[in-house]
């Protein structure tokens, strides 16, 4: 659990990078635990201006299998033409 927390801290910095490729890498490397904190970061990334980043965040949210992720994913699906 401590290792997951350290990985989350390390990779969460990349989520705020100005480079979309760096944000994509950070999303891919995020751990799946702690679910609430990871989900919060990923839900925020659903608003990214780049479609690839939003898609990666949505995929990772789905992998978390948390009920908390359903509403943000549905909202993205209904508004997929806008960030």
SELOSE-810656 format. One line per 5 residues: number of its first residue (from 1); for each residue x negated, y, z of N, C-alpha, C. Coordinates in Angstrom, 2 decimals. Atoms other than C-alpha are relative to their C-alpha. Layout:
# SELOSE-810656
NUM) X:Y:Z:X:Y:Z:X:Y:Z ~ ...
//
This chain:
# SELOSE-810656
1) -0.83:-1.19:0.00:0.00:0.00:0.00:-0.87:1.25:0.00 ~ 0.91:-1.15:-0.03:-2.83:2.40:0.83:-0.64:0.21:-1.36 ~ 0.60:-0.10:1.33:-4.46:1.62:-2.51:0.98:0.61:-1.00 ~ -1.01:-0.58:0.89:-1.20:2.42:-4.33:0.14:1.50:0.25 ~ -0.09:-1.41:-0.35:-0.99:5.73:-2.47:-1.17:0.79:-0.56
6) 1.19:-0.66:0.55:-4.54:6.61:-3.50:0.07:0.09:-1.52 ~ -0.15:-0.02:1.46:-3.86:5.66:-7.12:1.03:1.04:-0.42 ~ -1.03:-0.99:0.31:-0.72:7.79:-7.10:-0.58:1.41:0.11 ~ 0.61:-1.31:-0.19:-2.62:10.78:-5.73:-0.97:0.31:-1.13 ~ 1.03:-0.20:1.02:-5.46:10.32:-8.25:0.63:0.29:-1.37
11) -0.58:-0.14:1.34:-3.24:9.99:-11.34:1.06:1.08:-0.08 ~ -1.03:-1.03:0.05:-0.57:12.49:-10.36:-0.56:1.34:-0.46 ~ 0.63:-1.24:0.46:-3.03:15.31:-11.07:0.08:0.11:-1.52 ~ -0.06:0.00:1.46:-3.04:14.31:-14.75:1.38:0.30:-0.55 ~ -1.36:-0.29:0.46:0.72:14.72:-14.94:0.22:1.48:-0.27
16) -0.14:-1.45:0.16:0.24:18.49:-14.80:-1.03:0.57:-0.98 ~ 1.00:-0.44:0.98:-2.46:18.62:-17.47:0.68:0.76:-1.14 ~ -0.51:-0.72:1.17:-2.01:21.00:-20.39:-0.01:-0.88:-1.24 ~ 0.12:0.89:1.16:-2.92:18.16:-22.75:1.01:-1.14:0.09 ~ -0.98:1.10:0.00:-0.05:15.79:-23.67:-0.66:-1.37:0.09
21) 0.66:1.31:-0.04:-2.51:12.92:-24.18:-0.44:-0.35:1.42 ~ 0.39:0.22:-1.40:-3.75:13.33:-20.61:1.23:-0.34:0.85 ~ -1.24:0.31:-0.74:-0.17:13.35:-19.29:0.46:-1.43:-0.30 ~ -0.36:1.38:0.37:0.53:10.13:-21.23:-0.86:-1.00:0.75 ~ 0.91:0.91:-0.71:-2.53:8.46:-19.72:0.36:-0.07:1.48
26) -0.34:-0.03:-1.42:-1.51:9.55:-16.24:1.27:-0.81:0.27 ~ -1.25:0.76:-0.16:2.00:8.11:-16.68:-0.28:-1.49:-0.07 ~ 0.30:1.42:0.18:0.62:4.79:-17.90:-0.74:-0.59:1.20 ~ 0.81:0.50:-1.10:-1.73:4.50:-14.91:0.65:0.15:1.37 ~ -0.67:-0.14:-1.30:0.76:5.41:-12.19:0.35:-1.38:0.57
31) -0.43:1.26:-0.62:1.36:2.58:-9.72:1.53:-0.04:0.09 ~ -1.46:0.13:-0.13:4.89:1.25:-9.21:0.47:0.25:1.43 ~ -0.34:-0.26:-1.39:4.80:1.95:-5.48:-0.82:1.18:0.48 ~ -1.31:-0.06:-0.62:5.74:3.99:-3.50:1.06:0.49:-0.99 ~ -1.00:-0.23:1.04:8.86:3.96:-5.68:0.57:1.41:0.04
36) -0.65:-1.32:-0.10:10.43:7.18:-4.36:-0.93:1.09:-0.52 ~ 0.95:-1.04:0.44:7.29:9.27:-4.93:-0.31:-0.13:-1.48 ~ 0.29:0.21:1.42:6.49:7.71:-8.31:1.20:0.45:-0.83 ~ -1.22:-0.38:0.73:10.10:8.15:-9.45:0.14:1.51:-0.06 ~ -0.11:-1.47:-0.01:10.03:11.82:-8.43:-0.91:0.61:-1.05
41) 0.92:-0.50:1.02:6.96:12.45:-10.58:0.54:-0.28:-1.41 ~ -0.47:0.39:1.34:8.45:10.56:-13.53:1.27:0.73:-0.40 ~ -1.23:-0.75:0.30:11.85:12.25:-13.30:-0.36:1.41:-0.45 ~ 0.48:-1.33:0.40:10.03:15.58:-13.51:-0.55:-0.05:-1.44 ~ 0.59:0.12:1.34:8.21:14.32:-16.63:1.05:-0.20:-1.10
46) -1.07:0.12:1.00:11.55:13.67:-18.37:0.33:1.35:-0.63 ~ -0.22:-1.35:0.52:11.61:17.45:-18.92:-1.18:0.48:-0.86 ~ 1.19:-0.40:0.76:8.27:17.48:-20.76:0.39:0.43:-1.42 ~ -0.33:-0.44:1.35:8.31:19.35:-24.09:-0.37:-1.01:-1.10 ~ 0.42:0.98:1.00:6.66:16.40:-25.87:0.79:-1.30:0.12
51) -0.85:1.19:0.02:8.88:13.50:-26.88:-0.75:-1.25:0.46 ~ 0.77:1.18:-0.37:6.10:10.95:-26.43:-0.17:-0.10:1.52 ~ 0.16:-0.02:-1.45:5.58:12.01:-22.83:1.33:-0.35:0.67 ~ -1.33:0.34:-0.56:9.33:11.87:-22.11:0.28:-1.48:-0.16 ~ -0.24:1.43:0.25:9.52:8.39:-23.68:-0.83:-0.87:0.95
56) 0.85:0.77:-0.91:6.59:7.13:-21.60:0.53:0.07:1.43 ~ -0.56:-0.15:-1.34:8.14:8.54:-18.42:1.28:-0.83:0.14 ~ -1.24:0.78:-0.03:11.50:6.93:-19.27:-0.30:-1.50:0.08 ~ 0.38:1.41:-0.03:9.84:3.57:-19.91:-0.49:-0.40:1.38 ~ 0.54:0.30:-1.34:7.94:3.69:-16.62:1.10:0.03:1.06
61) -1.14:-0.04:-0.93:11.13:4.69:-14.77:0.79:-1.30:-0.07 ~ -0.72:1.26:0.18:12.87:1.65:-16.23:-0.72:-1.16:0.66 ~ 0.80:1.06:-0.61:10.02:-0.55:-15.02:0.10:0.00:1.53 ~ -0.12:-0.07:-1.46:10.56:0.69:-11.45:1.23:-0.75:0.50 ~ -1.24:0.72:-0.34:14.04:-0.91:-11.47:0.66:0.53:1.28
66) -0.60:-0.63:-1.17:15.29:1.56:-8.89:1.32:0.64:-0.39 ~ -1.28:-0.64:0.30:18.95:2.65:-8.80:-0.11:1.53:-0.08 ~ 0.22:-1.44:0.01:17.67:6.18:-8.17:-0.37:0.53:-1.40 ~ 0.47:-0.40:1.33:16.32:6.25:-11.75:1.10:0.01:-1.06 ~ -1.05:0.16:1.02:19.60:5.52:-13.53:0.55:1.33:-0.49
71) -0.61:-1.28:0.40:21.18:9.00:-13.52:-0.94:0.86:-0.86 ~ 0.88:-0.78:0.86:18.08:10.81:-14.87:-0.21:-0.61:-1.39 ~ 0.16:0.66:1.31:17.69:8.21:-17.62:1.24:0.17:-0.86 ~ -1.24:-0.20:0.74:21.34:8.49:-18.64:0.07:1.44:-0.51 ~ 0.01:-1.42:0.40:21.03:12.29:-18.70:-0.94:0.21:-1.19
76) 0.95:-0.12:1.12:17.97:12.01:-20.96:0.59:-0.61:-1.26 ~ -0.60:0.68:1.15:19.78:9.58:-23.24:1.07:0.86:-0.65 ~ -1.08:-0.83:0.53:22.75:11.92:-23.62:-0.51:1.30:-0.62 ~ 0.57:-1.24:0.49:20.47:14.89:-24.30:-1.36:-0.23:-0.65 ~ 1.33:0.38:0.50:17.62:13.18:-26.16:-0.57:0.97:-1.03
81) 0.53:-0.97:0.95:17.30:16.01:-28.66:-0.57:1.23:0.68 ~ 0.52:-1.12:-0.77:16.36:18.46:-25.89:-0.79:-0.53:1.19 ~ 0.70:0.41:-1.22:13.80:18.22:-23.08:0.79:0.38:1.23
//
